[in-house]
Amino acid sequence: MTRIHQRRRRGFFLVLVLIVIAIATMAVYSFTELMVAYDDAAYLSGDLVQARVNVESASEAVRLTLAQPPEARDDLGGVYNNPQLFQAVTVSGGIDGATASNYSIVAPGLSPTLGYAGIRFGLQDESARLNLNALTVLEQNNELFSAGMAIAGVDMSGAESDEEAASSNIAVTLLMALPGMTEDISDAILDWLDEDEEARPFGAEAEYYNALPTSYSPSNGPLQSVEELLLVRGVTPNLLFGADVNRNGVIDPDEQQRFGITSDSPGAFGWAAYLTVHGAEANRSRDGNPRVNVNQDDLELLYDELTEALGNDLYASYVVAYRMYGQSSSITSTLTGQSEDDGGGGGGGRGASDSDGLNADGENADGGGNGEAQDGGPWLPDLMSEVDLTAGGSTTLTQVLDLIDSTVTIGQGDQARRYTSPFPGDPISMSVYLPILMDALTTQDAPVMPGRLNLNECPAELLYGIPMLPEETVQAILENREQASDDVNRQFETWPMVEGILTLDQMRLLLPLLTGGGDVYRAQIVGYFENTGVSHRAEVVIDATTVNPKVVSWRDLSHLGRGFDLSVLGLRSSLGLAQ
């Protein structure tokens, strides 16, 4: 019996050893799986870092591109739609040379006559959006705009009377152009922006916000971001962001099913797609040099600067002569109480000066009025011999267009002669000299100007919201801008006048509102790997009004997904193309 028991004990130890070996094997296997998981996680973390670095590299590349003057950017293909520069740019080929990681910069496209549609590879000019912080300035000049519209013969189709047309609020009109905007929300937005505590008829001030369960006060000043509008009464996330949940500028199929709308539907992209707080323009020419301020005090220095900048002594001499003896037919002269006889200089006022032989009423000192001056013919550079530049200028230009169809009167009494401008108002002549003047000259000394509305890139809805532009005029602008043209006039906001769509008086009225291009840009950057789903996405706003462009806004959109299919973003490597 004892021997049998001992044999059974020896078999038990064998089973025990087998169990231990099995457990150890499973532990080793689990450890191996854990190590593989950690290894994959390490590679994934590295890929995520690489994708983020791709986005940062793209941001720096955009800054480098925007540091160049507009002329140099055009030589590279421009920044509006340039797949060669902004699509599937490879940052790293990976250790194996086949794991390519790229970045693409995507922006919403424009349909010919509607608003946003499709995508392009490039930057979006912030001036293509309505600058919310400029609305209060427009309100302060509302009476001037309304009076100018009447003088320019602009038909206020929505007004039932002349009084209603004159009292229309341009800021409200621009806001009401946004899809789904209501009068009570527009008033509430303007109440949030203005400095006073007096609520508008449909608006809301501190009394309303302080009575909320979670109370707060309105800023009564500039907005820091468009998202701040969510604090304004009546503004909801659906109104502000629309159906574009992933913020990629496209209504994707799942978004179409969820909201029952398409990219062509009004309000599909929300108000955020039409608004900004960053628009600005550098007061520089397209070659990167500062523009010449025609209103500077030293006329001798002005003459030298104009001669160099314009490269035309006829133009340069006339501008200086206009500063001394000019008269403008600009509607702004009338709006500010200046008539042609008092040398209104585009509304700046022509002060009295003994040195130019005129009294305070703008008449010749010997009693002869400017209107009695004899016709001296067209202005010639040789006439500068009769001009004493040390006497200083007495005429101020409010805008460069004041020079068009203007005159200068030199001499006194029977010797007074009126000379006509070398800048006539016919479209053919304007197409020659306007690009030169608009590029090289300015009436302001500021290096940076608040952003106006980019006539070439803004969606149709915003153009329809400008009360000075009748509907048929907007349609003509939209149709013409869709036609490809290498005309240099298209670089400036005056091209509708050159092409006969707007009159000179209408263009003068619209000049404070419109521009041919701004200098602050938005870039939606996607950093991604071609053979994996790893990506990083960010929306960056870059201010190029300074010599060294700077990032003024960075919003991480990675939590909303890649936003675009790899076939859209672009594939460069042979491995990616094979997939």
C-alpha positions in Angstrom: 0.0 0.0 0.0 2.8 2.4 0.8 4.5 1.9 -2.5 1.3 2.6 -4.5 0.8 5.9 -2.6 4.4 7.0 -3.3 3.9 6.4 -7.0 0.8 8.6 -7.1 2.6 11.5 -5.4 5.3 11.5 -8.1 2.6 11.8 -10.8 1.1 14.8 -9.0 4.3 16.8 -9.1 4.5 16.2 -12.9 1.0 17.7 -13.3 2.0 20.6 -11.1 5.0 21.4 -13.2 2.9 21.4 -16.3 0.5 23.8 -14.8 3.3 26.1 -13.7 4.8 26.0 -17.2 1.4 26.8 -18.7 0.9 29.8 -16.4 4.4 31.0 -17.1 3.7 30.7 -20.8 0.5 32.6 -20.6 2.3 35.3 -18.5 5.0 35.6 -21.0 2.4 35.8 -23.8 0.5 38.5 -21.9 3.6 40.4 -21.3 4.5 40.1 -25.0 1.1 41.4 -26.0 1.4 44.2 -23.5 4.8 45.1 -24.9 3.4 45.1 -28.4 0.5 47.3 -27.3 3.0 49.7 -25.7 5.1 49.6 -28.9 2.1 50.4 -31.0 1.1 53.2 -28.6 4.6 54.6 -28.8 4.4 54.6 -32.6 0.9 56.1 -32.5 2.1 58.8 -30.1 5.0 59.5 -32.4 2.6 59.7 -35.4 0.3 62.1 -33.5 3.3 64.3 -32.7 4.4 64.2 -36.3 0.9 65.1 -37.5 0.9 68.1 -35.1 4.3 69.1 -36.3 3.0 69.0 -39.9 0.4 71.5 -39.0 3.0 73.7 -37.2 5.3 73.4 -40.3 2.4 74.5 -42.5 1.8 77.5 -40.3 5.4 78.5 -40.6 5.3 77.9 -44.3 2.3 80.2 -44.6 4.0 82.9 -42.6 7.1 82.7 -44.8 4.9 83.0 -47.9 2.9 85.9 -46.5 6.2 87.7 -45.6 6.7 88.2 -49.3 5.0 91.1 -51.1 1.9 90.3 -53.1 3.7 90.5 -56.4 6.1 87.8 -55.3 3.2 85.6 -54.1 1.6 86.0 -57.5 4.8 84.7 -59.1 4.4 81.5 -57.0 0.8 81.1 -58.1 -1.0 83.2 -55.5 -2.6 82.1 -52.2 -6.2 81.9 -53.2 -6.2 78.5 -55.0 -2.7 77.0 -55.4 -2.6 73.1 -55.1 1.1 73.1 -55.9 1.8 75.2 -52.8 -0.9 74.0 -50.4 -2.0 70.5 -51.3 -0.3 67.3 -50.0 3.0 68.9 -49.1 5.2 66.1 -47.7 6.9 67.0 -44.5 8.4 63.6 -43.7 8.8 60.4 -45.7 9.3 58.4 -42.5 12.3 56.2 -41.5 11.4 53.7 -44.1 10.9 56.4 -46.8 7.4 55.1 -47.5 5.4 56.3 -44.5 4.7 59.8 -45.9 3.2 62.5 -43.7 1.8 65.6 -45.4 -0.2 68.7 -44.8 -2.9 70.3 -46.9 -4.4 73.8 -46.5 -8.1 73.8 -47.4 -10.5 76.7 -47.8 -14.2 77.0 -48.8 -14.8 77.7 -52.5 -17.4 80.1 -53.9 -20.2 79.3 -56.3 -20.6 81.7 -59.3 -23.7 83.5 -58.0 -24.4 82.1 -54.5 -22.2 81.6 -51.5 -19.9 78.9 -50.3 -19.6 75.8 -52.3 -16.9 73.1 -52.5 -13.3 73.5 -51.5 -10.0 74.9 -52.8 -6.4 74.6 -51.6 -5.3 78.0 -50.4 -5.9 80.7 -47.8 -9.0 82.7 -47.0 -8.7 86.4 -46.8 -10.3 87.6 -43.5 -11.5 90.7 -45.4 -13.8 88.3 -47.3 -15.8 88.3 -44.1 -17.7 91.1 -42.4 -15.7 92.6 -39.6 -18.0 92.8 -36.6 -15.8 95.4 -34.8 -16.2 97.8 -37.7 -20.0 98.0 -37.4 -20.0 100.7 -34.8 -17.7 102.9 -36.9 -20.2 102.4 -39.8 -23.0 103.4 -37.6 -21.2 106.6 -36.6 -21.0 107.6 -40.3 -24.5 106.4 -41.2 -25.8 109.8 -42.0 -22.9 110.5 -44.3 -23.5 107.2 -46.2 -27.3 107.9 -46.4 -26.8 111.4 -47.8 -24.2 110.1 -50.2 -26.6 107.5 -51.5 -29.1 110.1 -52.3 -26.6 112.3 -54.1 -25.1 109.3 -56.0 -28.6 108.3 -57.2 -28.7 105.0 -55.4 -32.2 103.6 -55.3 -33.2 102.3 -51.8 -35.5 99.6 -53.1 -36.5 98.5 -49.6 -37.5 102.0 -48.3 -41.1 103.1 -48.4 -40.1 106.8 -48.2 -37.2 109.2 -48.6 -37.2 109.6 -44.8 -36.9 105.9 -44.3 -34.1 105.6 -46.9 -32.2 108.4 -45.2 -32.5 106.9 -41.7 -31.6 103.3 -42.7 -28.8 101.9 -40.6 -26.0 100.5 -42.7 -24.8 98.3 -39.8 -28.2 96.7 -39.4 -28.5 96.2 -43.2 -25.2 94.4 -43.3 -26.1 92.1 -40.4 -29.6 91.4 -41.9 -27.9 90.0 -45.0 -26.8 87.0 -43.0 -29.1 84.0 -43.6 -31.6 83.6 -40.7 -30.7 86.9 -39.1 -33.6 88.7 -37.3 -34.0 92.4 -36.4 -34.0 91.6 -32.6 -30.7 89.7 -32.8 -29.0 92.3 -35.0 -30.0 95.0 -32.5 -28.8 92.8 -29.6 -25.4 92.3 -31.4 -25.0 96.1 -32.0 -26.0 96.8 -28.3 -23.3 94.3 -27.3 -20.7 96.2 -29.4 -21.6 99.8 -28.7 -20.3 101.7 -25.7 -23.6 103.0 -24.3 -26.1 101.3 -22.0 -29.2 102.4 -23.9 -31.0 99.4 -25.5 -32.1 99.7 -29.1 -35.8 99.1 -29.9 -35.3 95.3 -30.3 -31.9 95.1 -28.5 -30.7 94.2 -25.0 -28.2 95.8 -22.6 -26.9 95.0 -19.1 -30.4 95.1 -17.6 -31.3 92.0 -19.5 -28.1 90.0 -19.0 -27.8 90.8 -15.3 -31.3 89.4 -14.8 -30.3 86.0 -16.2 -30.0 83.0 -13.8 -26.2 83.1 -14.5 -25.8 86.8 -14.9 -23.0 88.6 -16.8 -22.5 91.9 -18.4 -22.1 92.8 -22.1 -18.7 93.8 -23.3 -19.9 97.2 -24.7 -16.8 97.1 -26.9 -14.9 95.1 -29.5 -15.4 91.3 -29.7 -12.3 89.1 -29.0 -13.7 86.3 -31.2 -16.7 85.4 -33.2 -17.6 82.7 -30.7 -18.3 85.5 -28.2 -21.5 86.1 -30.0 -22.9 83.0 -28.2 -23.2 85.3 -25.2 -25.5 87.7 -27.1 -29.3 87.2 -26.6 -30.9 85.1 -29.2 -27.6 83.7 -30.8 -27.6 79.9 -30.6 -24.9 77.4 -31.7 -27.1 76.3 -34.6 -27.4 79.9 -35.9 -23.7 80.6 -35.4 -22.3 77.4 -36.8 -25.1 75.9 -38.9 -25.0 72.3 -40.1 -21.3 72.2 -40.6 -20.7 70.3 -37.4 -17.0 69.3 -38.2 -16.2 72.9 -39.4 -14.6 71.7 -42.6 -16.5 74.2 -44.9 -18.5 71.4 -46.6 -21.9 69.9 -45.8 -20.9 66.2 -45.7 -23.5 63.4 -46.4 -24.0 62.6 -42.8 -24.6 66.3 -42.0 -27.1 66.5 -44.9 -29.0 63.5 -43.5 -29.0 64.9 -40.0 -30.1 68.4 -40.8 -31.9 67.8 -44.1 -30.0 70.6 -45.9 -27.2 70.9 -48.5 -24.4 73.3 -49.1 -26.7 75.5 -51.2 -29.2 75.9 -48.4 -29.4 79.3 -46.7 -27.6 79.3 -43.4 -26.0 75.9 -44.0 -22.6 77.1 -42.7 -23.9 79.5 -40.0 -23.0 83.1 -39.4 -19.4 82.2 -38.3 -18.6 81.6 -42.0 -19.4 85.2 -42.8 -18.0 87.1 -39.8 -14.6 87.9 -38.4 -12.8 90.2 -35.9 -9.4 90.1 -37.5 -9.7 91.9 -40.9 -7.0 94.5 -41.6 -5.0 95.9 -44.5 -1.4 97.0 -44.7 -0.9 100.5 -46.1 1.7 99.2 -48.6 1.9 98.8 -52.4 2.0 95.4 -54.0 5.8 95.5 -54.2 5.9 95.8 -50.4 6.9 99.5 -50.1 4.9 102.0 -48.0 2.4 104.0 -50.0 2.9 107.7 -50.4 0.7 109.8 -48.2 -0.6 112.6 -50.4 -1.8 114.6 -47.4 1.7 115.1 -45.9 2.7 118.7 -45.0 6.1 118.9 -46.8 5.1 119.3 -50.5 8.7 119.3 -51.7 9.2 115.9 -50.1 5.9 114.8 -51.4 6.9 115.8 -55.0 10.1 113.8 -54.8 8.3 110.7 -53.3 5.5 110.9 -55.9 8.0 111.2 -58.8 9.7 108.0 -57.6 6.6 106.1 -56.7 4.5 107.0 -59.8 7.4 107.2 -62.3 5.4 109.9 -64.1 6.2 113.6 -63.7 2.8 114.5 -65.1 0.9 112.6 -62.4 3.3 113.6 -59.6 3.2 117.4 -60.5 -0.6 117.4 -60.7 -1.1 115.8 -57.3 1.1 118.4 -55.7 -0.6 121.2 -57.6 -4.0 119.8 -56.5 -2.8 119.9 -52.9 -2.3 123.6 -53.3 -5.0 124.8 -55.7 -7.3 121.8 -56.2 -11.1 121.6 -56.6 -12.9 118.3 -56.6 -16.3 117.2 -58.0 -16.4 114.5 -55.3 -19.7 113.9 -53.6 -17.8 113.9 -50.3 -17.2 117.6 -50.9 -20.9 118.2 -50.9 -21.5 116.0 -47.9 -19.1 117.8 -45.7 -20.3 121.3 -46.7 -17.7 122.1 -49.3 -18.6 123.3 -52.7 -16.5 123.4 -55.8 -16.0 127.1 -55.4 -14.4 126.7 -52.0 -11.9 124.1 -53.2 -13.3 121.4 -51.1 -10.6 118.9 -51.9 -12.8 115.9 -51.5 -14.3 117.0 -48.2 -11.1 118.0 -46.4 -11.8 121.7 -46.8 -9.6 124.2 -48.6 -8.4 126.7 -46.0 -7.7 130.3 -46.7 -4.2 131.2 -47.5 -2.6 134.5 -48.5 0.2 132.6 -50.2 -2.0 131.2 -52.9 -3.9 134.5 -53.6 -7.2 133.3 -52.2 -9.4 134.6 -49.4 -11.4 132.7 -46.9 -14.2 132.2 -49.3 -12.0 130.6 -52.0 -12.1 133.7 -54.2 -9.2 135.4 -55.8 -7.8 138.1 -53.6 -8.5 140.8 -56.2 -12.2 139.9 -56.1 -12.4 137.5 -59.1 -14.0 134.2 -58.2 -12.6 130.8 -59.1 -15.5 130.2 -61.4 -14.4 133.2 -63.6 -11.0 131.6 -64.3 -10.2 131.1 -67.9 -9.7 127.6 -69.3 -6.0 126.8 -69.3 -6.4 123.4 -70.9 -4.9 120.2 -69.6 -2.3 120.2 -66.9 1.4 120.0 -68.0 4.5 119.4 -65.8 6.0 122.7 -67.0 3.4 124.6 -65.1 5.2 123.6 -61.9 7.4 126.6 -62.5 4.5 128.8 -61.3 4.0 126.8 -58.1 5.7 127.6 -54.9 5.9 124.4 -53.0 7.2 126.1 -49.8 3.8 127.7 -49.4 2.3 124.4 -48.2 -0.9 122.6 -49.2 -4.4 123.9 -48.4 -6.5 121.1 -50.0 -6.8 117.7 -48.3 -7.8 114.6 -50.2 -10.3 112.2 -48.5 -9.6 109.5 -51.1 -7.5 109.0 -54.2 -10.6 109.3 -56.4 -10.8 113.0 -55.6 -8.2 113.5 -58.2 -10.5 112.2 -61.0 -12.1 115.0 -63.1 -10.8 117.6 -60.7 -9.2 121.0 -61.6 -6.5 123.3 -60.3 -6.7 127.1 -60.7 -3.4 129.1 -60.7 -3.1 132.8 -60.8 -5.2 135.8 -59.8 -7.8 138.0 -61.4 -7.6 138.1 -65.2 -4.5 135.9 -65.0 -6.3 133.0 -63.3 -6.2 129.8 -65.3 -8.1 126.6 -64.6 -6.3 123.4 -65.7 -7.9 120.0 -66.1 -6.8 116.8 -64.4 -4.7 114.2 -66.2 -7.0 111.7 -64.6 -10.2 111.9 -66.7 -13.3 109.9 -65.7 -13.8 107.8 -68.8 -13.3 104.0 -68.3 -10.5 103.6 -70.9 -8.3 106.3 -69.3 -9.1 105.0 -65.7 -8.0 101.5 -66.7 -4.5 102.9 -67.4 -3.9 105.2 -64.5 -6.0 103.9 -61.7 -3.9 100.8 -60.9 -0.9 103.1 -60.5 -2.7 105.5 -58.2 -4.5 103.0 -56.1 -1.3 101.0 -55.6 1.1 103.8 -54.8 -1.0 106.5 -53.0 -2.9 106.8 -49.8 -4.6 109.6 -47.9 -3.8 108.2 -44.5 -0.6 108.1 -42.5 -1.5 104.9 -40.6 0.6 101.8 -41.5 -2.4 99.5 -41.0 -6.0 100.2 -41.8 -9.2 98.4 -40.5 -10.2 95.6 -42.9 -12.9 96.4 -45.5 -15.0 93.9 -47.4 -13.0 92.1 -50.1 -15.0 92.6 -53.3 -13.2 89.7 -55.1 -13.6 87.0 -52.5 -16.6 87.7 -50.2 -19.7 85.5 -50.6 -22.6 86.9 -52.5 -24.8 87.3 -49.4 -22.5 90.0 -48.0 -22.5 92.0 -51.3 -26.3 91.9 -51.4 -26.3 93.3 -47.9 -24.6 96.6 -48.9 -27.4 99.1 -49.3 -25.4 101.2 -51.8 -25.4 98.3 -54.2 -28.7 97.6 -56.0 -29.4 94.0 -56.7 -28.8 94.2 -60.4 -25.4 95.8 -59.7 -24.4 93.0 -57.4 -25.4 90.5 -60.0 -23.3 92.2 -62.6 -20.3 92.2 -60.2 -20.7 88.5 -59.4 -21.0 87.6 -63.1 -17.9 89.7 -64.0 -15.7 88.5 -61.2 -16.3 84.9 -62.2 -14.8 85.6 -65.6 -11.0 84.8 -65.5 -9.0 88.0 -66.1 -5.4 89.0 -65.8 -6.3 92.7 -65.8 -4.3 94.5 -63.2 -7.4 96.5 -62.3 -8.9 93.4 -60.7 -6.4 93.7 -57.9 -8.1 96.9 -56.6 -11.6 97.6 -55.5 -12.2 100.1 -58.3 -12.5 97.5 -61.1 -16.3 97.6 -61.2 -16.0 101.3 -62.1 -13.4 100.6 -64.7 -15.6 97.9 -66.2 -18.6 100.3 -66.3 -20.7 98.6 -63.5 -20.4 101.5 -61.1 -20.4 105.2 -61.7 -17.6 107.5 -60.3 -19.9 108.9 -57.6 -21.0 105.4 -56.6 -17.4 104.2 -56.4 -16.5 107.2 -54.2 -19.3 106.3 -51.8 -18.3 102.6 -51.7 -14.6 103.1 -51.3 -14.7 103.2 -47.5 -16.5 99.8 -47.5 -14.8 97.8 -50.2 -11.3 96.6 -50.9 -9.5 94.5 -53.5 -7.8 92.4 -50.8 -6.8 92.3 -47.2 -3.6 91.2 -45.3 -5.0 88.9 -42.6 -5.5 85.3 -43.7 -7.2 82.2 -42.3 -5.8 78.7 -43.0 -7.4 75.4 -42.1 -4.5 73.1 -42.0 -4.7 69.3 -41.9 -1.6 67.3 -41.0 -2.0 63.6 -41.9 -0.4 60.3 -42.8 -1.1 58.7 -46.1 -1.2 55.1 -44.9 -2.9 55.5 -41.6 -5.8 57.4 -40.1 -3.6 59.6 -37.9 -4.2 63.3 -38.4 -4.2 66.7 -36.7 -6.3 69.7 -37.8 -6.2 73.3 -36.8 -7.6 76.7 -37.9 -5.0 79.4 -37.9 -5.4 83.2 -38.5 -2.2 84.9 -39.6 -1.7 88.7 -39.6 0.5 89.8 -42.5 0.1 93.5 -42.0 3.6 93.6 -40.5 7.0 92.7 -42.0 7.1 89.5 -39.9 3.6 87.9 -40.1 2.3 86.7 -36.8 -0.3 84.1 -35.7 -3.2 85.9 -34.0 -5.5 82.9 -33.5 -4.9 79.2 -33.2 -7.9 76.8 -32.8 -7.4 73.1 -32.6 -10.1 71.2 -34.5 -8.6 67.7 -34.1 -11.5 66.6 -31.9 -13.8 67.1 -34.9 -11.9 64.6 -37.0 -9.7 64.9 -40.1 -12.6 66.5 -41.9 -11.6 65.4 -45.4 -11.0 62.1 -47.2 -7.4 61.2 -48.1 -8.3 61.3 -51.8 -9.3 65.0 -51.3 -6.3 66.0 -49.2 -4.0 64.4 -51.7 -1.5 61.5 -51.9 2.1 61.9 -52.9 3.9 58.7 -52.1 3.8 55.5 -54.3 2.4 53.6 -51.3 -0.4 56.1 -50.9 -1.2 56.1 -54.6 -1.4 52.3 -54.7 -4.0 52.4 -51.9 
